[in-house]
Amino acid sequence: VSLQTIRAKIDYCSYTVRTIYGVLGIKIWIFIEGE
């Protein structure tokens, strides 16, 4: 699905967290309902 066909507001962010066990990657997709 191409992003041009989505009419909803979607926010995206990603974080890299360093722990004592290694590096952890976190990706967050936020869907905002309504226009």
Helices and strands as residue ranges (DSSP letters): G 3-5, E 9-19, E 22-32
